Amino acid sequence: MAKQVIVYIQPGCPACDQEKEFLSQKGVEFVARSIGDVRALEEILMLDARSCPVTVINGDVIVGFDQERIERLLGIT
């Protein structure tokens, strides 16, 4: 079963850029949503997140670029 991956990003955020690059290199399909969009900002606030990136993998929320946890949730190395 494919995992749904959403990454909330802020333009100019180095950690956001690192995470997007990491996911791309691993071949992980993801949707990037900029918090410059009011709807995306409201969504991460509802997740009680206050910094970027915020990653949602099948309902699991990760605040910040936590490569180890992302790998574990996606089953990749």
N, C-alpha and C positions, 0 to 999 in steps of 0.2 A: 504494500500500500504506500503510495507517495505521501510524503509529509508536506503539509502546508507551512511555508516559511514566509513570514512578513517581517521586514526590517524597517523600523521607523528611523529616519535619519534627519540630520540638520545639515544644510549646506555649509561647507567649510569645516566640517567636523572631521579631524584626522582619524579618530577611532571608527567613525562611520565608514570612511573610505577604506580603512584596513579591513573591516568586516566584509564589506561588499567584495573587495578583491579576494579575500580568503574564500568566501562562498563561491565565487566565480571560478577560482582555481580548482576547487574541489568538485566542480560540476553540479553544484546545488542550484536548483531553480528557486528563485525567491522574488517576492514583490517588494520593491522599495517605495516607501511612502514618506514624502517630505513633510516635516512638521510645519513647514511654511503654509501648508494647506490646513485650514481651520478644522476640517473634519478629522484629519490625521492627528492634529494636536489634541483635539477632544478625546480621541480614542486612547492615546497614551496616558492622558490625565485620568481616564477611567480605569486604567491599569495601575494607577498610583505610581507612575514612573515620572521622574523629574529631570532625567538626563538622557542623552542619546549616545549610542544607538540603543534602541529597544527592539529586541527580537522576540517574535512569537512563533513557536514551533508546535503545531498541533495543540495550542492552548497553553503551553508552558511559556512563561515570560522570563526573559533574561534582560536585565538592565546592564548596559555596558558591554564591551566586546570581551566575552568570556569564551575563548576558543575551546578550552577543554570541555565545558558544559555543552557547547554547540555540537562538538564532535560526538559526545556521548548521546545526546538526544537524537542526532541524525544517524548514529551508527557508522561514523566515518573516522578515518585517521589521517 
